[in-house]
């Protein structure tokens, strides 16, 4: 590898790191400092997550528009599908638990006492 390529590659990694760190800090500060209301914050963080994903793919995974694009790779597609399954599955589980366990503290205490009386 020539010195010119090494310098260019190092610059690309630094740009990627600064971009990823900036997006992460923006997401943290928007939540911590209450820049927006809850819905707008969720949308803002989601947009930052998509941008973060793009930065990671472009600068660190080197999936760019070259002659033989790896964008159509089955491995990449499988990774995207699995990521979506994990994210949406987690959201579904949390929503379902919130729905099923959304009772008051007293009702929860009463339910647990009833279940305790049944035994194993």
Secondary structure, DSSP 4 states (H G I P E B T S, - for coil): --HHHHHHHHHHHHHHHHHHHHHHHHHHHHHHTT-S-HHHHHHHHHHHHHHHHHHIIIIIS---S-SS-STT-HHHHHHHHHHHHHHHHHHHHHHHHHHHT---HHHHHHHHHHHHHH--
